[in-house]
């Protein structure tokens, strides 16, 4: 199958309503990721800003915005139809159409959330470094989930099936990338319930 830019594929998916299936499929894993952010924010007891990278139709942004400590929630995506759908659903929060990794936000955030985005980049390790250096405030956390990685054998056929290039890494390679990017307190776990496969990494900018 011919490989297409991921943003083009997800643009088409939004037009066909497949974003709703993505939301349902990722709900359990994202719930654990959001819970991590909620616990950290409660421990800090101060207002926070958050960005969801690869926000799709904005469903995670809306969840983040409902947190009592959240003062700002922004969604960023490279698929125009996804951003248009997010804006049509939610006029309260900000959604930005942007190509990554070239885009740089105007401000830094307390939390970066991202689900199923990073491995679509040719060099995700560089994006982790950019997240650490240019996107996060001191003390902030990145919370990133991916379903495509070497140990998840069912995912290895996805690049051919979907027709999109994906950066395939082992769990150990991902861990090294987080450490090399400068993150502290790096942890990872498998999220999504008993049959879950989502590899979640978290790390803090000191």
Secondary structure, 3 states (H helix, E strand, C coil): CCCCCHHHHHHHHHHHCHHHHHHHHHHHHHHHHHHHHHHHHHHHCCCEEEEEECCCCCHHHHHHHCCCCEEEEEEEECCHHHHHHHHHHCCCCEEEECCCCCCCCCCCEEEEEEECCHHHCCCHHHHHHHHHHHHEEEEEEEEEEECCCCCCHHHHHHHHHHHCCCCCCCHHHHHHHHHHCCCEEEEEEEECCCCCCEEEEEEECC
